[in-house]
Amino acid sequence: MDRDATLARFAAGWVTNSPAETEAAGEALAKILPPDTVLALHGDLGAGKTTFVRGMARAWGVTTPVTSPTFNYFLLYKGSRQLAHLDAYRLTRPEDADSLLIDEFLQSPWCLVVEWPEKMGDRLPKQAWHLDFASEEEMKRVITCRQRI
């Protein structure tokens, strides 16, 4: 799938019906993602955010298991690109994000992916790509980009 088709599919709402399909959506986005992009992933618990990140990591040749960074705040993965996976769920106020040193991951060679970005207030760059994850049925997910990417 080419870049325009991938972006159009996310703009319309990419529907997945299994974890494998959610991973495939992450892999497709990773293949066309510009360097130094920040992704903000919005959605409830179990909506598929970490599964999506697993697909991104696979596209970049990451061989270590990708898990939720909830208890670590963030996990780092190295492949053909470097991925910083941040989970802001446990932040109690936006100021708590200041101690996470995310500025280090806003520049090459990193791609920063943030779950629960709303917990960070305005600390993400304005040009971050925001993706909404909606659970519609037991396994069905809809992943939509809420802004032009």
C-alpha positions, 0 to 999 in steps of 0.5 A: 500500500502506498503512502497516500492510500495508507493515509487515506485509510487512517483518515477514513478510519482503519477497521481491524477485526483481530490483534493481527490486523491491528498490528498490520495497521501499525506496520503499514503506518510505520512504513510511511512514517516520516523521521522524527514523528511523534504519535499520540494514541488515544483510546480506552484500556484494551483498545489496541494501542500497544498492539498497534505499536507492536506492529510498528516495531515489527516494521522496523525490525525490532526483535525484542517483545513489545509490551505496555510500558505502564509500570516503566513509563517508557520502553525503548526499542532499536531496529532500523529506526528507534522507538520510544514507547511512552505510557502516560496513564499513571501521570496524575498531572501534566507537570509530572511529564517534565521529569520523563525527559521526553525532549530527548525523544523528540529528535532523531533518531527517535520516533516517540509514541505516547499512549494516554497523551491527554495526561500530558497536557500541552507537552507534546509538539503541536505537529504530533499525529493524533490517532483515536482507537475505538473498540466497537465489538469484542475484537473490532477496532477503528483507528482514525487519524483526527487531523490531517497527516 
